[in-house]
């Protein structure tokens, strides 16, 4: 599963300092998504083994074939 982050800049063109700050934030978010030593993609890593997705959650609404792939 791929996460997409969208940033919207309200005023004109951002300056170099703003771009640098946003880059640092995005890199920190990207590297902190999965705990060290765990290669499973988020969001499955935070569930205990055998736990099912909560009823009504986005994962629970996906077809079984999708869940088997992810």
C-alpha positions in Angstrom: 0.0 0.0 0.0 1.4 3.4 -0.9 0.8 6.5 1.2 0.5 9.8 -0.6 1.1 13.1 1.2 -0.1 16.3 -0.4 1.1 19.7 0.6 -0.7 22.8 -0.5 1.1 26.2 -0.4 -1.5 28.9 -0.1 0.5 31.9 -1.3 2.8 32.4 -4.3 6.0 30.5 -4.8 7.7 29.0 -1.7 11.2 30.2 -1.0 14.1 27.9 -0.6 13.8 27.8 3.3 10.2 26.7 3.0 11.0 24.0 0.5 13.9 22.8 2.7 11.7 22.7 5.8 9.0 20.8 4.0 11.6 18.3 2.6 12.9 17.6 6.1 9.4 17.0 7.4 8.5 14.6 4.5 11.7 12.7 5.0 11.1 12.3 8.7 7.5 11.1 8.1 8.7 8.7 5.4 11.4 7.1 7.6 9.2 6.9 10.7 6.3 5.1 9.2 7.6 1.5 9.8 9.4 0.4 12.9 13.0 -0.6 12.5 13.5 -4.2 11.6 9.9 -4.6 10.3 9.5 -4.9 6.5 5.7 -5.1 6.5 4.1 -2.0 5.1 2.0 0.2 7.3 -0.8 0.1 8.5 -0.6 -3.7 9.2 2.5 -3.5 11.4 0.7 -1.9 14.4 -1.9 -4.7 14.6 -1.2 -7.8 16.7 -0.8 -11.0 14.7 -4.3 -12.5 14.1 -6.1 -9.2 14.6 -8.7 -8.4 12.0 -9.3 -4.9 10.7 -12.0 -3.0 12.6 -15.5 -3.4 11.2 -16.2 -0.6 8.8 -12.5 0.3 8.4 -11.1 0.9 4.9 -9.2 -2.4 5.0 -12.3 -4.4 6.0 -14.2 -3.0 3.0 -11.6 -4.3 0.5 -12.2 -7.5 -1.4 -10.5 -10.6 0.0 -8.3 -10.8 -3.0 -6.9 -7.3 -2.3 -6.4 -8.2 1.4 -4.5 -11.4 0.5 -2.0 -9.3 -1.7 -1.3 -6.7 1.0 
